[in-house]
């Protein structure tokens, strides 16, 4: 982890209106006084399960995974967050410690606002508080919907689902580089690594996708969507 210097004011941030459109100039200046920008390399831990929550975190650049570890070092990926996602929001109001881990899937920049400063602004700005509650509710809804979709599908449907997820929601392209390993795909969609490798190979042989290491090209997105819908 490296703390970045020469920070811009929150008022001049290109993401200001998307993230904090309901704040006054004074509140944005207050956030600027209490924020850090932190750079994490791929694989670095951003927050650890059980660690105290001291900051509100949002993802400025990169991709991260939210995951839990069970006894035996088995991991379960909860979700993948992309730029502009609030990666600490699931725990920030209900717990004093993190209930999940967050790790960088690629080089990542996180904005960190001191928790006391964040809560102070929420306490004095009702519309902003409602906006944060709405974002938190959507995060829960998205996670529940994704888990439901994954759990109701057979193995081929799960692989189709995750390929479409990266294509449509992360990269907005039929060509992309997988940010996670085959093992991590298995952790995300609750399969064995062997089955992930086998079904990706089947998709390649069926000429549905082109695979070169982590580089993926969806040759027939419509067929993948059909496999996903049929489960």
One Martini backbone bead per residue (centre of mass of N, CA, C, O) as a GRO file, in nm:
protein
  231
    1UNK     BB    1   0.098   0.035   0.019
    2UNK     BB    2   0.017   0.378  -0.097
    3UNK     BB    3   0.034   0.710  -0.041
    4UNK     BB    4  -0.098   0.975  -0.191
    5UNK     BB    5  -0.017   1.277  -0.331
    6UNK     BB    6  -0.159   1.558  -0.428
    7UNK     BB    7  -0.453   1.615  -0.368
    8UNK     BB    8  -0.764   1.654  -0.457
    9UNK     BB    9  -1.041   1.796  -0.439
   10UNK     BB   10  -1.364   1.693  -0.408
   11UNK     BB   11  -1.475   1.920  -0.598
   12UNK     BB   12  -1.267   1.826  -0.851
   13UNK     BB   13  -1.379   1.561  -0.884
   14UNK     BB   14  -1.505   1.363  -1.141
   15UNK     BB   15  -1.702   1.197  -0.916
   16UNK     BB   16  -1.875   1.386  -0.747
   17UNK     BB   17  -2.173   1.366  -0.866
   18UNK     BB   18  -2.189   1.052  -0.836
   19UNK     BB   19  -2.119   1.034  -0.520
   20UNK     BB   20  -2.168   1.368  -0.398
   21UNK     BB   21  -2.422   1.550  -0.500
   22UNK     BB   22  -2.552   1.627  -0.193
   23UNK     BB   23  -2.318   1.824  -0.136
   24UNK     BB   24  -2.157   2.069  -0.009
   25UNK     BB   25  -1.879   2.255  -0.020
   26UNK     BB   26  -1.816   2.225   0.283
   27UNK     BB   27  -1.836   1.913   0.291
   28UNK     BB   28  -1.616   1.860   0.080
   29UNK     BB   29  -1.392   1.998   0.240
   30UNK     BB   30  -1.414   1.811   0.485
   31UNK     BB   31  -1.335   1.554   0.334
   32UNK     BB   32  -1.057   1.650   0.235
   33UNK     BB   33  -0.939   1.673   0.534
   34UNK     BB   34  -1.031   1.335   0.575
   35UNK     BB   35  -0.843   1.218   0.340
   36UNK     BB   36  -0.733   0.939   0.137
   37UNK     BB   37  -0.503   0.800  -0.103
   38UNK     BB   38  -0.483   0.454  -0.201
   39UNK     BB   39  -0.237   0.222  -0.312
   40UNK     BB   40  -0.283  -0.099  -0.473
   41UNK     BB   41  -0.171  -0.396  -0.541
   42UNK     BB   42  -0.193  -0.681  -0.669
   43UNK     BB   43  -0.317  -0.878  -0.386
   44UNK     BB   44  -0.378  -0.676  -0.187
   45UNK     BB   45  -0.486  -0.583   0.123
   46UNK     BB   46  -0.738  -0.360   0.235
   47UNK     BB   47  -0.923  -0.552   0.415
   48UNK     BB   48  -0.988  -0.723   0.727
   49UNK     BB   49  -1.124  -0.955   0.891
   50UNK     BB   50  -1.176  -0.797   1.216
   51UNK     BB   51  -1.117  -0.521   1.154
   52UNK     BB   52  -1.135  -0.206   1.213
   53UNK     BB   53  -1.357   0.057   1.146
   54UNK     BB   54  -1.223   0.388   1.022
   55UNK     BB   55  -1.346   0.392   0.721
   56UNK     BB   56  -1.449   0.521   0.419
   57UNK     BB   57  -1.480   0.328   0.113
   58UNK     BB   58  -1.375   0.396  -0.227
   59UNK     BB   59  -1.358   0.319  -0.569
   60UNK     BB   60  -1.157   0.466  -0.820
   61UNK     BB   61  -0.959   0.222  -0.905
   62UNK     BB   62  -1.030  -0.081  -1.032
   63UNK     BB   63  -1.034  -0.407  -0.863
   64UNK     BB   64  -1.237  -0.602  -0.630
   65UNK     BB   65  -1.268  -0.835  -0.358
   66UNK     BB   66  -1.523  -0.994  -0.173
   67UNK     BB   67  -1.444  -1.202   0.120
   68UNK     BB   68  -1.444  -1.525   0.272
   69UNK     BB   69  -1.310  -1.729   0.540
   70UNK     BB   70  -1.265  -2.058   0.613
   71UNK     BB   71  -1.185  -2.328   0.739
   72UNK     BB   72  -0.895  -2.416   0.551
   73UNK     BB   73  -0.882  -2.161   0.348
   74UNK     BB   74  -1.161  -2.123   0.240
   75UNK     BB   75  -1.319  -1.943  -0.016
   76UNK     BB   76  -1.574  -1.672  -0.054
   77UNK     BB   77  -1.707  -1.491  -0.296
   78UNK     BB   78  -1.927  -1.225  -0.292
   79UNK     BB   79  -1.783  -0.990  -0.469
   80UNK     BB   80  -1.738  -0.741  -0.728
   81UNK     BB   81  -1.563  -0.436  -0.755
   82UNK     BB   82  -1.596  -0.116  -0.895
   83UNK     BB   83  -1.583   0.178  -0.991
   84UNK     BB   84  -1.771   0.365  -0.737
   85UNK     BB   85  -1.765   0.173  -0.516
   86UNK     BB   86  -1.869   0.081  -0.184
   87UNK     BB   87  -1.658  -0.131   0.009
   88UNK     BB   88  -1.771  -0.059   0.327
   89UNK     BB   89  -2.096  -0.056   0.347
   90UNK     BB   90  -2.184  -0.340   0.473
   91UNK     BB   91  -2.044  -0.258   0.778
   92UNK     BB   92  -2.042   0.049   0.882
   93UNK     BB   93  -2.332   0.045   1.064
   94UNK     BB   94  -2.335  -0.265   1.207
   95UNK     BB   95  -2.016  -0.246   1.265
   96UNK     BB   96  -1.674  -0.236   1.401
   97UNK     BB   97  -1.612  -0.474   1.203
   98UNK     BB   98  -1.514  -0.669   0.964
   99UNK     BB   99  -1.693  -0.940   0.767
  100UNK     BB  100  -1.468  -0.898   0.544
  101UNK     BB  101  -1.271  -0.910   0.264
  102UNK     BB  102  -1.028  -0.699   0.080
  103UNK     BB  103  -0.901  -0.727  -0.262
  104UNK     BB  104  -0.682  -0.682  -0.517
  105UNK     BB  105  -0.706  -0.758  -0.872
  106UNK     BB  106  -0.570  -0.481  -0.922
  107UNK     BB  107  -0.462  -0.197  -0.964
  108UNK     BB  108  -0.546   0.036  -0.691
  109UNK     BB  109  -0.777   0.303  -0.592
  110UNK     BB  110  -0.847   0.445  -0.267
  111UNK     BB  111  -1.086   0.615  -0.087
  112UNK     BB  112  -1.037   0.766   0.245
  113UNK     BB  113  -1.274   0.832   0.502
  114UNK     BB  114  -1.324   0.926   0.793
  115UNK     BB  115  -1.572   0.806   0.986
  116UNK     BB  116  -1.649   1.053   1.158
  117UNK     BB  117  -1.685   1.244   0.916
  118UNK     BB  118  -1.900   1.084   0.768
  119UNK     BB  119  -2.113   1.075   1.001
  120UNK     BB  120  -2.146   1.378   1.034
  121UNK     BB  121  -2.267   1.436   0.753
  122UNK     BB  122  -2.505   1.244   0.775
  123UNK     BB  123  -2.632   1.388   1.032
  124UNK     BB  124  -2.667   1.682   0.855
  125UNK     BB  125  -2.759   1.514   0.575
  126UNK     BB  126  -3.036   1.369   0.472
  127UNK     BB  127  -3.014   1.318   0.160
  128UNK     BB  128  -2.739   1.174   0.183
  129UNK     BB  129  -2.831   0.946   0.368
  130UNK     BB  130  -3.037   0.830   0.163
  131UNK     BB  131  -2.829   0.770  -0.058
  132UNK     BB  132  -2.665   0.566   0.105
  133UNK     BB  133  -2.898   0.371   0.164
  134UNK     BB  134  -2.955   0.308  -0.133
  135UNK     BB  135  -2.676   0.187  -0.200
  136UNK     BB  136  -2.684  -0.035   0.015
  137UNK     BB  137  -2.940  -0.176  -0.088
  138UNK     BB  138  -2.829  -0.241  -0.371
  139UNK     BB  139  -2.599  -0.421  -0.282
  140UNK     BB  140  -2.773  -0.635  -0.151
  141UNK     BB  141  -2.950  -0.699  -0.396
  142UNK     BB  142  -2.720  -0.787  -0.589
  143UNK     BB  143  -2.615  -1.020  -0.417
  144UNK     BB  144  -2.876  -1.182  -0.392
  145UNK     BB  145  -2.931  -1.213  -0.697
  146UNK     BB  146  -2.666  -1.355  -0.770
  147UNK     BB  147  -2.694  -1.598  -0.580
  148UNK     BB  148  -2.957  -1.700  -0.699
  149UNK     BB  149  -2.863  -1.739  -0.991
  150UNK     BB  150  -2.637  -1.939  -0.927
  151UNK     BB  151  -2.796  -2.160  -0.755
  152UNK     BB  152  -3.010  -2.230  -1.002
  153UNK     BB  153  -2.770  -2.336  -1.159
  154UNK     BB  154  -2.587  -2.499  -1.355
  155UNK     BB  155  -2.271  -2.519  -1.459
  156UNK     BB  156  -2.300  -2.380  -1.739
  157UNK     BB  157  -2.468  -2.141  -1.634
  158UNK     BB  158  -2.247  -2.024  -1.447
  159UNK     BB  159  -2.037  -1.962  -1.662
  160UNK     BB  160  -2.216  -1.780  -1.831
  161UNK     BB  161  -2.274  -1.573  -1.612
  162UNK     BB  162  -1.976  -1.475  -1.561
  163UNK     BB  163  -1.913  -1.384  -1.848
  164UNK     BB  164  -2.145  -1.172  -1.862
  165UNK     BB  165  -2.062  -1.007  -1.622
  166UNK     BB  166  -1.791  -0.907  -1.737
  167UNK     BB  167  -1.899  -0.800  -2.008
  168UNK     BB  168  -2.150  -0.608  -1.899
  169UNK     BB  169  -2.042  -0.487  -1.596
  170UNK     BB  170  -1.723  -0.433  -1.633
  171UNK     BB  171  -1.626  -0.399  -1.962
  172UNK     BB  172  -1.821  -0.362  -2.206
  173UNK     BB  173  -1.730  -0.642  -2.356
  174UNK     BB  174  -1.638  -0.930  -2.555
  175UNK     BB  175  -1.348  -0.834  -2.461
  176UNK     BB  176  -1.127  -0.981  -2.209
  177UNK     BB  177  -0.963  -0.990  -1.891
  178UNK     BB  178  -0.933  -1.192  -1.648
  179UNK     BB  179  -0.909  -1.104  -1.296
  180UNK     BB  180  -0.937  -1.414  -1.241
  181UNK     BB  181  -0.910  -1.720  -1.150
  182UNK     BB  182  -1.030  -2.032  -1.162
  183UNK     BB  183  -1.053  -2.055  -0.857
  184UNK     BB  184  -1.215  -1.787  -0.817
  185UNK     BB  185  -1.452  -1.867  -0.985
  186UNK     BB  186  -1.531  -2.102  -0.804
  187UNK     BB  187  -1.580  -1.920  -0.551
  188UNK     BB  188  -1.808  -1.743  -0.685
  189UNK     BB  189  -1.990  -2.012  -0.820
  190UNK     BB  190  -1.975  -2.283  -0.670
  191UNK     BB  191  -1.715  -2.458  -0.767
  192UNK     BB  192  -1.490  -2.639  -0.914
  193UNK     BB  193  -1.201  -2.602  -1.076
  194UNK     BB  194  -1.236  -2.841  -1.271
  195UNK     BB  195  -1.515  -2.749  -1.386
  196UNK     BB  196  -1.428  -2.481  -1.496
  197UNK     BB  197  -1.218  -2.588  -1.697
  198UNK     BB  198  -1.404  -2.783  -1.852
  199UNK     BB  199  -1.624  -2.576  -1.951
  200UNK     BB  200  -1.440  -2.381  -2.095
  201UNK     BB  201  -1.343  -2.597  -2.294
  202UNK     BB  202  -1.621  -2.654  -2.417
  203UNK     BB  203  -1.672  -2.367  -2.522
  204UNK     BB  204  -1.428  -2.366  -2.709
  205UNK     BB  205  -1.503  -2.620  -2.881
  206UNK     BB  206  -1.793  -2.479  -2.955
  207UNK     BB  207  -1.727  -2.175  -3.036
  208UNK     BB  208  -1.817  -1.954  -2.811
  209UNK     BB  209  -1.515  -1.921  -2.720
  210UNK     BB  210  -1.212  -1.742  -2.671
  211UNK     BB  211  -0.896  -1.879  -2.541
  212UNK     BB  212  -0.605  -1.697  -2.383
  213UNK     BB  213  -0.586  -1.769  -2.095
  214UNK     BB  214  -0.730  -1.464  -1.981
  215UNK     BB  215  -0.831  -1.431  -2.265
  216UNK     BB  216  -1.154  -1.313  -2.378
  217UNK     BB  217  -1.398  -1.423  -2.634
  218UNK     BB  218  -1.719  -1.363  -2.745
  219UNK     BB  219  -1.855  -1.517  -3.018
  220UNK     BB  220  -2.153  -1.614  -2.880
  221UNK     BB  221  -2.353  -1.438  -2.684
  222UNK     BB  222  -2.633  -1.565  -2.734
  223UNK     BB  223  -2.562  -1.852  -2.637
  224UNK     BB  224  -2.478  -1.769  -2.355
  225UNK     BB  225  -2.751  -1.650  -2.273
  226UNK     BB  226  -2.908  -1.914  -2.311
  227UNK     BB  227  -2.753  -2.081  -2.104
  228UNK     BB  228  -2.814  -1.895  -1.867
  229UNK     BB  229  -3.130  -1.911  -1.876
  230UNK     BB  230  -3.146  -2.234  -1.864
  231UNK     BB  231  -2.900  -2.327  -1.654
   0.00000   0.00000   0.00000
